[in-house]
Structures are given as C-alpha cells and as structure tokens.
Amino acid sequence: MKAIAKLAVIGCTLMISHIVKASDNVVLVTLDGVRWQEVFNGADQKLLANPDFVKQPEQLKQQFWRDDKHARQAQLMPFISNTIAQHGVLIGDRENGSTMSVSNPWYFSYPGYSEILTGSVDEAINSNDKTPNPNKTILERLDQRANYKNKTALFGSWDVFPFIVNTKRSDVYVNAGFMPIEADLFADAPLLNALQQEIPSPWHNVRLDSFTYRFAKAYMLAKKPKLLVISLGETDDFAHDGHYDHYLQSAKQSDAFIKDLWQTIQTTPGYKNNTTLIITTDHGRGSNANDWQHHSSKQAMAKSEQGRKAFPEGIIGSEHIWLAAIGPDIKPQGLLKTTTELKQAQVAATILTVLGENPKQLNPAMADAIDEILK
C-alpha cells in the first residue's frame, strides 16, 4: 500500500509540474507602429535613400544598409534578430510563411492596445480619443486577485494609456505621457523628472521613450510586478512625421532597451529564469513610399473625406503585425511557420497562460492563447 501511495504522490506531482507554468512574471513590450518589414528585413531600400524622408541618405545608408537581408536585419535590431531568433520565437515574417494580424477593424492605436490588453475586440472603440475603456484589461483583472494586488503596472510614452487601462475604474498603476515618477523610487528619479520637463519632446502627447524605459526599469526593480507592460511610442510618431531616419534610429534604440531589459531580468533575483518577455506592436503601416507613414483600414478611412479620397481602400497591409518572445515557457524555435493567421487578440491569453492562469475564467470572451509558441 505504501508503494502504491508513493506512486500516487509521484503521479500527482508530475501532473502538477506539467500544469504549473515556469514563469511567475511576464514583461510585455510594445513598439508602436513598427512594421514587420523592418523587423525581418531591416532598412527598406525604397525609403532609405528617399530625400522626402531622409535628411542624410548616405550617412543613413552606411549605418543601416547591408546587401544581405539577415545582416541588414541584425544591423537594425540585433537583439531581436539574433538572441530572440536563437533562443525564443518570432512571428510575422509574411514573406516566409509566418503571419499575424490585428482582429479589430480599425488598424490604429487605441483599438490595437485594447485588443492586446483585453484579449477581445470591441468595435465601438473606433478612435484614439481619451475615452475610458469600458473593457477590463488583464492588468485590471489580475489586480483584482489577492496574489496580484499591486503587482501589475503599465508604463507608456503615449498619454492615452490611463484611458485604455481606465485608471478611474481600475487600481492599476499607470505612468504615461509626461507623468513624473515617484521621487523616492530610485536615486535618479528627481533628475529624470527634471530632464523630462526640460528636454522638449517633438510631440504634445508622447514623451521620449528613454524616460518611459528608465522609469519602467526602476519600477520593476523596486516594486517587482508580476505583469509589467512597457509601451514605447517614438517609432509611430516619427513615421507619421515622415522621418524614416529617426524611425530607424528609434527602432534600433528600442531594441537596445529590450536587450538591457532582458539582461536586467536575467541578473535580478526573482526574475532570473522566471520571467517571459513578449514584444509586439499595436498595428502595421503601409508598404510603399506614398503610404508607409500611415495606417488605417478602409472602414476607418471612410470616416474622413480626405482619407477616403487619398486612400479609398485604406492603408493596405497596416493590419499586419509581428511578435517576438523569449523565456522559460517559450519554445526556442526561431521563426514560427504558421498554419493559420494568428491574431493580436491572442496575446492576452498567451500572457495569462504563461502566468499559470486560466484565460477563460478571467474572461470567457477572450481569444485563445498562441499555444504554438508555448512549451
């Protein structure tokens, strides 16, 4: 009987070890409006030397152009194209059988971030207006549980995030736009707060990503959140402004932030070997010189006479997105060849599954996790 009981205990232990995920923490990084084309192919030749979008073409070409696609890719985003490609998973290289797109019908930021963070599509979210989100994000749903209380947080460069997370309703910590960080959180907080006010941003509603990243990293080390979202925004705004040079430089700096973040995770007790890192974007962009600055669906463009005339079919391809992931729960398979189109709405359930939570218990309407990337 003792032998049978012992076997039963072993069996239960094996079952539990199979069910419980390795990661106690997830960090989600979003890079606003970064195209899959650059992530997988590096700098775009038809834009790189275009004087309409680049001030010093020869200098930019020296920095980012390489004849070999993989060398070009690594020149722009070396951490994603080397480390994550070797030790994690990539999705979204449409030229090589890997596809992912948004589910919402609009193809711009608020609907995209809501889809990422809620795991579902609300078609009524059809603008970037500062309207409180009626839908609960996974940050809020987890924060309502005792073991996640005050353990979810979001840092964003765009000042609309307090509305996307609906901080009036939720207790989720959000620092976005030009909000200062708590002065006693880390030694350099007062200095960074002062610099954020002193260094002008090119935009009235988006701060420079360096402040977003530095604040988020300090908060992670001080507060140890279980789910941390870091949303960088410069890339989208530089693209809208038609500055392809700045767009590339910001994408490269974003990759450097992600490398530093992963190194920090892997050297911090409680996070080391216990944290999954996921990177994605809220929407794509056009593919050509006349539309790469823009993104919106035909349905969205129909709301504006100017948009309808300029792009009667919308910005074709701006629904196409990408994802990268690395961590103890991620299969190290490099580029995932997809059999069906994966969707942005699946990101939320993927995060919850990694954390060992049942997505359908939190929200039955949530899209399924991307099981193909999970161990």
C-alpha positions in Angstrom: 0.0 0.0 0.0 2.9 2.4 0.8 4.4 1.7 -2.6 1.0 2.5 -4.3 0.6 5.6 -2.2 4.1 6.7 -3.1 3.4 6.2 -6.8 0.2 8.1 -6.5 2.1 11.1 -4.9 4.7 10.9 -7.7 1.9 10.9 -10.3 0.2 13.9 -8.8 3.5 15.7 -8.6 4.2 15.0 -12.3 0.7 16.2 -13.2 1.1 19.4 -11.2 4.5 20.1 -12.6 3.0 19.8 -16.1 0.2 22.1 -15.4 2.0 24.9 -13.5 4.0 27.2 -15.7 7.6 28.1 -15.0 7.2 31.8 -15.3 5.9 33.8 -12.3 6.4 37.0 -14.3 5.7 38.5 -17.7 7.0 41.7 -19.2 5.2 42.8 -22.3 6.9 45.5 -24.5 5.1 47.2 -27.4 6.8 49.2 -30.1 4.2 51.5 -31.6 3.7 51.1 -35.3 7.0 49.3 -36.1 6.5 47.4 -39.3 7.1 43.7 -39.8 9.1 44.7 -42.9 11.9 46.3 -40.8 11.8 43.6 -38.1 12.5 40.9 -40.6 14.3 42.7 -43.4 16.0 45.6 -41.8 16.0 49.1 -43.5 13.7 49.5 -46.5 15.8 50.3 -49.6 13.0 52.3 -51.3 12.7 54.6 -48.2 16.4 54.7 -47.1 17.5 57.0 -49.9 14.3 58.9 -50.4 15.1 62.6 -49.7 11.5 63.2 -48.7 12.0 61.0 -45.7 15.8 61.1 -45.0 18.0 64.2 -44.4 21.3 62.5 -45.0 20.8 59.4 -47.1 24.4 58.4 -47.5 25.1 58.6 -43.8 21.9 56.6 -43.0 22.8 54.0 -45.7 26.2 53.5 -44.1 24.6 53.0 -40.7 21.7 50.6 -41.7 22.2 49.2 -45.2 23.7 45.8 -45.8 23.3 43.8 -49.0 22.5 40.6 -47.1 19.0 40.6 -45.6 20.0 38.9 -42.3 22.9 41.3 -41.8 20.6 44.2 -42.5 18.1 42.9 -40.0 20.8 42.4 -37.4 22.1 45.9 -38.0 18.8 47.4 -37.1 17.5 45.2 -34.3 20.4 42.9 -33.2 18.8 41.6 -30.0 15.6 40.5 -31.6 17.2 39.1 -34.8 20.0 37.3 -33.0 19.2 36.5 -29.4 15.5 36.0 -29.6 15.7 34.3 -33.0 18.1 31.8 -31.5 16.6 31.3 -28.0 13.0 32.3 -28.5 10.3 32.7 -31.2 9.4 35.2 -33.9 6.1 35.6 -35.7 5.2 37.8 -38.6 7.6 37.4 -41.5 4.9 37.2 -44.1 7.5 36.5 -46.9 8.4 33.3 -45.1 5.1 31.7 -44.1 4.7 33.4 -40.7 1.6 35.6 -40.4 -0.1 37.6 -37.7 -2.6 40.5 -37.8 -5.0 42.6 -35.8 -8.6 41.4 -35.3 -10.1 44.9 -34.8 -11.5 46.6 -38.0 -9.6 49.9 -37.5 -5.8 49.3 -37.6 -4.7 52.1 -35.3 -3.5 52.5 -31.7 -6.3 52.6 -29.1 -8.2 49.7 -30.7 -4.9 47.8 -31.0 -3.8 48.3 -27.4 -7.3 47.5 -26.2 -7.2 44.3 -28.2 -3.7 43.3 -26.9 -4.6 44.0 -23.3 -8.1 42.7 -23.1 -7.9 39.7 -25.5 -11.0 40.7 -27.3 -12.3 43.2 -29.8 -14.8 46.0 -29.1 -15.7 47.6 -32.4 -17.1 50.6 -30.6 -13.5 51.6 -29.7 -13.1 53.3 -33.0 -10.9 56.4 -32.2 -7.8 57.5 -30.3 -9.9 59.8 -28.2 -9.3 59.9 -24.4 -12.4 57.9 -23.5 -12.2 55.5 -20.6 -12.2 51.9 -21.8 -15.4 50.1 -20.9 -13.5 46.8 -21.2 -11.2 45.4 -18.5 -7.6 44.7 -19.4 -5.8 41.7 -18.0 -3.8 44.1 -15.8 -7.1 45.1 -14.1 -8.5 41.5 -14.0 -5.3 40.2 -12.3 -5.0 43.1 -9.9 -8.5 42.2 -8.6 -7.0 38.9 -7.3 -5.2 38.9 -4.0 -2.0 37.3 -5.2 -1.7 40.0 -8.0 -2.8 43.0 -6.0 -0.5 46.0 -6.8 1.6 43.6 -8.9 0.5 44.8 -12.4 1.7 48.0 -14.0 2.0 49.9 -17.3 4.4 52.5 -18.5 3.7 54.2 -21.7 5.1 57.1 -23.8 1.6 57.9 -25.1 -0.7 59.9 -22.8 -3.8 57.9 -23.7 -2.8 54.8 -21.7 -4.6 55.9 -18.5 -7.8 55.8 -20.5 -7.0 52.5 -22.2 -6.4 50.9 -18.8 -9.2 53.0 -17.3 -7.4 54.2 -14.2 -10.6 55.9 -13.0 -12.1 52.4 -12.5 -9.1 50.2 -12.0 -6.4 50.3 -9.4 -3.7 49.5 -11.9 -0.5 51.6 -11.6 -0.1 53.6 -14.9 2.7 56.1 -15.7 2.3 57.5 -19.2 2.6 60.7 -21.2 4.6 63.3 -19.2 3.8 61.9 -15.8 6.7 62.1 -13.3 7.9 59.1 -11.4 7.8 59.0 -7.6 10.9 60.9 -6.4 11.8 58.3 -3.8 11.6 55.3 -6.1 15.2 55.4 -7.1 18.2 57.7 -6.8 18.0 59.3 -10.2 14.2 59.9 -10.1 14.4 63.6 -9.3 17.0 64.2 -12.1 15.0 62.3 -14.7 11.8 64.1 -13.7 13.5 67.4 -14.2 15.0 66.3 -17.5 11.6 65.2 -18.8 10.3 68.7 -18.2 13.4 70.4 -19.6 14.0 68.4 -22.8 11.3 69.2 -25.3 9.5 66.3 -26.9 8.6 66.7 -30.6 5.0 65.9 -29.7 2.5 67.3 -27.3 1.1 63.8 -26.2 4.1 61.5 -26.4 7.2 61.7 -24.3 10.6 60.4 -25.3 11.0 56.7 -24.9 14.1 56.9 -22.8 12.1 58.3 -19.9 9.4 55.6 -20.3 12.0 52.9 -20.3 14.1 54.3 -17.4 11.0 54.8 -15.2 9.7 51.3 -16.0 13.0 49.6 -15.3 13.4 51.4 -12.0 9.8 50.5 -11.0 10.4 46.8 -11.9 13.4 46.6 -9.7 11.8 48.4 -6.8 8.3 47.0 -6.9 8.7 43.6 -8.5 5.5 43.5 -10.5 4.3 40.1 -11.9 3.0 41.7 -15.1 4.7 44.8 -16.4 3.8 46.5 -19.7 6.2 48.9 -21.3 4.9 50.7 -24.4 7.4 52.7 -26.4 5.9 55.3 -28.8 8.6 57.3 -30.7 8.6 55.0 -33.8 5.0 55.6 -34.7 5.2 59.4 -34.4 8.5 59.7 -36.3 6.8 57.6 -39.1 3.8 59.8 -39.1 6.1 62.8 -39.4 7.8 61.3 -42.4 11.2 60.9 -40.7 12.3 57.5 -41.8 15.8 58.2 -40.5 14.5 58.9 -37.0 12.1 56.0 -37.2 15.0 53.6 -37.9 17.2 55.1 -35.2 14.4 54.9 -32.6 13.7 51.2 -33.6 17.4 50.4 -33.1 17.3 52.2 -29.7 14.1 50.3 -28.7 16.0 47.0 -29.5 18.8 48.2 -27.2 16.3 48.9 -24.4 14.9 45.4 -24.8 18.4 43.9 -24.7 19.1 45.8 -21.5 15.8 44.8 -20.1 16.4 41.1 -20.7 19.9 41.4 -19.2 18.4 43.1 -16.1 15.7 40.4 -15.8 18.4 37.6 -16.1 20.5 39.2 -13.3 17.7 40.0 -10.9 16.7 37.5 -8.2 13.0 36.6 -8.5 13.1 37.4 -12.2 16.1 35.4 -13.4 14.9 32.2 -15.2 11.4 33.0 -14.0 10.2 35.7 -16.5 8.9 35.6 -20.0 9.5 38.6 -22.3 7.0 39.3 -25.1 7.4 42.0 -27.7 4.8 43.1 -30.2 3.1 46.1 -31.9 -0.3 47.7 -32.0 -0.6 47.9 -35.8 1.4 47.9 -39.0 1.9 50.5 -41.7 1.8 50.9 -45.4 4.4 49.3 -47.6 5.2 52.0 -50.1 6.6 55.5 -50.2 3.2 57.0 -50.6 1.6 55.2 -47.6 4.3 54.0 -45.2 3.6 56.9 -42.9 0.0 55.9 -42.4 -2.1 53.1 -41.0 -5.9 52.7 -41.0 -8.5 50.3 -42.5 -10.8 51.1 -45.4 -13.6 51.3 -42.8 -11.6 53.9 -40.7 -10.6 55.9 -43.7 -14.3 56.1 -44.8 -15.0 58.4 -41.8 -12.8 61.2 -43.3 -13.4 62.8 -46.7 -9.7 63.5 -47.0 -8.7 59.9 -46.1 -11.4 58.4 -48.3 -10.1 60.4 -51.3 -6.4 59.7 -50.6 -6.7 56.1 -49.7 -10.1 54.7 -50.8 -9.1 51.1 -49.9 -7.5 52.2 -46.6 -3.8 51.6 -45.9 -3.3 48.1 -47.3 -1.3 45.9 -45.1 -1.5 48.1 -42.0 -3.3 45.2 -40.2 -0.2 43.1 -40.4 1.8 42.8 -37.1 4.6 40.7 -35.5 5.5 39.2 -32.2 8.7 38.1 -30.5 9.1 36.1 -27.3 11.7 34.6 -25.1 11.7 32.9 -21.7 11.3 29.6 -19.8 7.8 28.9 -21.2 8.6 29.8 -24.8 9.7 27.1 -27.3 13.1 28.2 -28.8 12.1 27.6 -32.4 13.1 30.8 -34.2 10.7 31.8 -36.9 7.3 30.1 -36.4 5.8 29.0 -39.7 2.1 29.5 -39.1 -0.7 27.3 -40.5 -3.4 29.9 -39.8 -3.3 33.7 -39.4 -2.5 34.4 -35.7 -4.3 37.3 -34.1 -3.4 40.2 -31.9 -6.3 39.3 -29.5 -4.4 36.1 -28.6 -1.6 38.0 -26.8 -3.6 38.4 -23.6 -4.5 34.7 -23.2 -0.9 33.8 -24.0 0.3 36.1 -21.1 -2.2 34.6 -18.7 -1.3 31.0 -19.7 2.4 31.7 -19.1 1.4 33.0 -15.7 -0.4 29.8 -14.9 -3.9 31.4 -15.1 -6.9 30.2 -17.0 -7.8 32.9 -19.5 -11.4 31.7 -19.9 -12.0 32.0 -16.2 -11.0 35.7 -16.2 -12.9 36.4 -19.4 -14.8 33.8 -21.4 -14.8 36.0 -24.5 -11.0 36.2 -24.6 -9.3 34.8 -27.7 -7.3 31.6 -27.3 -3.6 31.7 -26.4 -0.9 31.2 -29.1 -0.3 27.6 -28.0 2.2 27.1 -30.8 4.9 29.1 -29.0 4.4 27.6 -25.6 6.2 24.6 -24.1 
